[in-house]
Amino acid sequence: MPVKNRLAELQPEIAAWRRDLHEHPELMFDTHRTAALVAERLRAFGCDEVVEGIGRTGVVGVIRGQGGPGRTIGLRADMDALPILERTGLPHASKTPGAMHACGHDGHTAMLLGAARYLAETRNFTGTAVVIFQPAEEGGGGGREMCADGLMARWQIDEVYGMHNWPGRPLGSFAIRPGPFFAATDQFEIVIEGKGGHAAKPQETVDPTLAAAHVVTALQSIVSRNADPVDRIVVSVTSFVTSSEAFNVIPSSVTLRGTIRTLTNDLRELAGVRLKALVEGTAGAFGATARIEMMAGYPVMVNHDAHTGYAAEVAAGITGSCDEAPLIMGGEDFAYMLEERPGAYILVGNGESAPVHHPEYEFNDEAIPYGASWFVGMVEARLAG
């Protein structure tokens, strides 16, 4: 199954939808305009059911195949943007200062809308296709919220599939891997408390800056001395803030913030335990104390083995091949949907572009027919009569 001719014909129209979304980015769950446009188009396409407000601002469309009742396949796209000031200079650049579609969710939404239009026109399957438009992938856990709102049970979804564009991959090419794919993303905040004083009299203080500097170094031993060398783990301290900005004052406290990324639940648990022990022990060695707050993020996103094969087969039918994707230490809240139902997540090439989460990133509209054809292909392959 190569790229669907109808989707290639629709590409300019779908690209126009995408550029409109790009001009009007919305953050987290505040995707009200985006959700309204999605729902309006789904109704115009003739979807059998369109429901808004799932997972706060998510939208679900239902398309029943002409072959009658059968199994149900879910297809998911994310709708939210990022709090980034755009620097592309494009005619359709963001009109909302400080917000930008810097991850291509505008493209994901447009591709799934294109697929929904095609599926509603042709209905060449037996069973039901459920198109899922999710808010708040960028840190808000919109996938978790939609699942908690009964997404899977309400529409009796049997399998669920998702996609992300990938800069640097050849345009329209696909890549996927079974098992753990995207990392768990936990966060931490550490407050090191000492005794402040004059910088000229350090002997009268308990310097939390010195203790915190040693904590930053000690935390790297989680990766180098606690984790199995063949396992993937990242521990990053991304913020180091003292309670004083004066040149001649030793502060009373220092706050560290950062992230831990892991690809197994065992390593995720180990990292949390070792962080606590290292921070408390290191701070104590300098006479300081430590308060630690761990904030659980997205779980490991795990592709189901058989369904990865189904997804790869459809992708290979479009382009002739499907590559093995690398492990990715970024997070993806499609993980919550894959915890509830079997399925898989695939990458589609965006060509040479700025990386995602970059102010000069731009989704490549030429990828639309490939991604939309894959969405359609998953339904037609998995719900063949």
Secondary structure, DSSP 4 states (H G I P E B T S, - for coil): --S-HHHHHHHHHHHHHHHHHHHS--BTT--HHHHHHHHHHHHHHT-SEEEEEETTTEEEEEEE-TT-S--EEEEEEE--BBS-------TT--SSTT-B--SSHHHHHHHHHHHHHHHHHH--SSSEEEEEEES-TTTT-HHHHHHHTTHHHHTT--EEEEEEEETTSPTT-EEE-SEEEE-EEEEEEEEEE-B-EETT-GGGSB-HHHHHHHHHHHHTHIIIIIS-TTS-EEEEEEEEEES---TTEE-SEEEEEEEEEESSHHHHHHHHHHHHHHHHHHHHHTT-EEEEEEE--PPPEEE-HHHHHHHHHHHHHHHS--EEPPPB-S--THHHHHHHS-EEEEEEE--S-PPTTSTT----GGGHHHHHHHHHHHHHHHT--
